[in-house]
Amino acid sequence: MRTCPRKRQSSNKGNTGSGLLESLREPVGQGGSCSLLSGRSVSIKPGSHPSVLSILEEQIVNCERCPRLREHCRQIAEVKRRAYREWEYWGRPVPGFGDSEARILLLGLAPGAHGSNRTGRMFTGDKSGEVLYSALHHTGFASQAESHSREDGLVLKDVFITASARCAPPDNKPTPEEIRNCRPFLERELELLPNLKVVVALGKIAFDTYLDLLKSRGVIQSRAPFVFGHDREFVTAPGMPVLVSSYHPSQQNTSTGKLTEAMLRDVFRRAGRVAVSD
């Protein structure tokens, strides 16, 4: 049986809005354990200095703020899909994945029920990931074109991948409240990626999620000037990462030809050009 580490510690249930974000900024303790961005668990020795992103990952994995989503993820993990009955599903919130020195952040919608909710890594184990990682590989941002599990050796270069919601939602539709519950995690990731130059929003919901975050911070006054479309580029404010919008690599979009891998490669090439510009 394929397995993944199981760890339950304190949850983030009860924290809301800025309160949760402040709790995510609290100093790391002197001992305990955390899980790396690869998904593997490691021990933290007293006096050591684990990656702050790794600590954030642990906080995400232990979040219990959305009862509907948590119950759905656990149910999917128990029932499973017949093709994956030998897997031990992850069944928990899925943390971000990638290069801690990344200049490009990819923001998706939410984990797939039998993709990331099974494997525990963003866009891993489903059709969306097949297109996404192939495009990243062909544009030089991923070490390989395939992504099957957290132990497959995949390494991202200059890219960090995250999502608007961290739990697989029923019918792929998180509620606005559930997305807001997850927003402090995204805010904290943005704070912890010091080299960030570009945010690529994969889909309209991710696009709106990022703009809502900027609006809540007072960076923009309204979402109205920013009209979603594929392979569009926006300057939100001086000194802020450039926003690039793209259709989401969902199976529906790729199977109908609304989004092709070539189109997605063009988006990543655009992001790469912006990331290295002055």
Beta strands, then each sheet from edge to edge (+ up, - down):
strand 1: 32-35
strand 2: 41-44
strand 3: 97-98
strand 4: 104-108
strand 5: 159-163
strand 6: 198-202
strand 7: 232-234
strand 8: 242-246
sheet 1: 1+ 2-
sheet 2: 3+ 5- 4- 6- 8- 7+
end
